[in-house]
Amino acid sequence: MSSKIGSADLAVVGAGILGLAVAREALRRYEGLHVAVLEKEGKVAAHQTGHNSGVVHAGVYYAPGSLKAKLCVHGSRAMYAYCDEHGISYDRCGKVVVATDESEVARLEELFLRASQNGVPDLALLTEEELREVEPSVRGVCALHSPSTGVVDFRQVAGAMAREITEAGAAIHTSSAVESMRRAPNGAIRLQTKTGFLEARAVITCAGVYSDRVAAMTGGAKSPRIVPFRGRYYALEPEASNLVRGLVYPVPDPAFPFLGVHFTKQISGEMWAGPNAVLAFSRVGYRARQLDVRDLWGTLSYSGFRTFARRNWRTAIDELRGDVSRRAFVAALQRLVPAVRREHLAGTHSGIRAQALDSDGQLVDDFRFDHAENIVHVRNAPSPGATSSLAIAAHIVETARDIIHAA
Ligand SMILES: Cc1cc2nc3c(=O)[nH]c(=O)nc-3n(C[C@H](O)[C@H](O)[C@H](O)COP(=O)(O)OP(=O)(O)OC[C@H]3O[C@@H](n4cnc5c(N)ncnc54)[C@H](O)[C@@H]3O)c2cc1C
């Protein structure tokens, strides 16, 4: 017989930046609300939040009118304000998206229009000479410049949120994986962990790479499923790190906006290159050979994945080539910065993207949230999810106001 570990008006599953931001937003809106956060790992920010590029995106890429566009533009403003308020360092170092030859110019101009429609501030199209003034080692025929894009350590942001919500009276239960959820006769949800259960009047789940499995615990839709993609980073050796001043990206492929290795300055002063994106054989497989049979079978047996793989095998092979061959990785970087050499790169770490895939084989592009009775599931919150976290939290808590208020 399992024992009760507590009860709450609102239980949040997952203590990544989204779960913490949601808990914080609910506590700010509803005085006296009892909030509990349940986290599988022994600490907060253990997965995507602690393994990303650290870019505060400005909202350049996203389809006008989409949640991503809206919440990223608002979210980046809110993120800088949050950092100011909590003494967290950031650097608005700016970003250039570079057309390396004439064939990419039309797409770059389209991106400029898109970003302008999204309300991204201070944008400019740079000529080749202007690009050299901003980034002397970068080669391109023209570029889009977004000076308001910056970098931060999202682990620090998540840490500040965790402190804030515990000071406001919320409990964060770490090492508490939710294994099942079921509705009690009074309508409350019983969240079962190994050590006991918690009863909550309303539940919001922000479970990252496990968001589909957690949604399935309450009968959530089978699609989309999460397909995990591993992204490898390299750090530039100190003698090469001054080749780039800020953030340098290629023009994205509209079908795969997250592909295309880039240079990312870190708030620590390091310069990173990457990440690429290859299929991960485990949802927490940060190393290339890590395999989890359930995870891999879950991916391969999903018809949505098989359709996706059939359509995109050429791109997948290109990405894999960059993953196994440092030479191919460097060649992609040299298109942007010809002076980069293989010996400038030191392997660092990887991140795993929680990318939702619909049953028809389409990547879910926008943020997606499912709402049923007194439960909200975050089903897709990839990049720029960290940048947008405060705005996503405001959006979710507003959408769920009836269920939280009723609590
Ligand atoms: C390689 C990479 C680069 C990125 N770069 C950027 C960037 O530069 N800028 C940007 O804005 N975004 C970026 N992102 C995206 C960003 O990191 C995510 O959008 C954001 O971290 C999502 O936060 P989350 O809280 O939803 O997920 P996570 O941080 O993954 O948190 C989910 C949490 O849920 C917990 N959990 C899962 N299942 C259970 C369970 N059953 N019970 C209890 N807890 C559970 C997990 O342990 C985890 O801690 C990047 C992502 C990756 C992977």
The ligand as a Gaussian input file, in Angstrom:
#p B3LYP/6-31G(d) Opt

LIG

0 1
 C       20.578000      20.644000     -28.183000
 C       19.543000      21.655000     -27.812000
 C       19.766000      23.019000     -28.032000
 C       18.795000      23.955000     -27.687000
 N       19.076000      25.284000     -27.789000
 C       18.178000      26.188000     -27.350000
 C       18.509000      27.572000     -27.318000
 O       19.621000      27.957000     -27.635000
 N       17.551000      28.462000     -26.919000
 C       16.286000      28.049000     -26.554000
 O       15.463000      28.900000     -26.234000
 N       15.979000      26.732000     -26.528000
 C       16.885000      25.810000     -26.888000
 N       16.587000      24.482000     -26.844000
 C       15.253000      24.065000     -26.411000
 C       15.096000      24.164000     -24.908000
 O       16.184000      23.581000     -24.227000
 C       13.784000      23.475000     -24.520000
 O       12.748000      24.051000     -25.279000
 C       13.444000      23.654000     -23.045000
 O       14.539000      23.326000     -22.225000
 C       12.245000      22.797000     -22.712000
 O       12.096000      22.796000     -21.319000
 P       11.262000      21.642000     -20.618000
 O       11.150000      22.035000     -19.213000
 O       10.014000      21.423000     -21.416000
 O       12.111000      20.328000     -20.865000
 P       13.267000      19.648000     -20.004000
 O       14.306000      20.622000     -19.619000
 O       13.705000      18.468000     -20.792000
 O       12.531000      19.192000     -18.700000
 C       11.602000      18.135000     -18.642000
 C       11.723000      17.532000     -17.271000
 O       10.692000      16.591000     -17.064000
 C       11.215000      15.540000     -16.269000
 N       10.354000      14.360000     -16.407000
 C       10.155000      13.616000     -17.514000
 N        9.322000      12.596000     -17.253000
 C        8.971000      12.702000     -15.955000
 C        8.145000      11.937000     -15.093000
 N        7.488000      10.845000     -15.529000
 N        8.010000      12.325000     -13.814000
 C        8.677000      13.426000     -13.340000
 N        9.481000      14.169000     -14.116000
 C        9.623000      13.828000     -15.409000
 C       12.612000      15.348000     -16.838000
 O       13.457000      14.649000     -15.949000
 C       13.038000      16.785000     -17.082000
 O       13.750000      17.337000     -16.000000
 C       17.541000      23.522000     -27.160000
 C       17.328000      22.161000     -26.918000
 C       18.319000      21.249000     -27.211000
 C       18.092000      19.815000     -26.870000

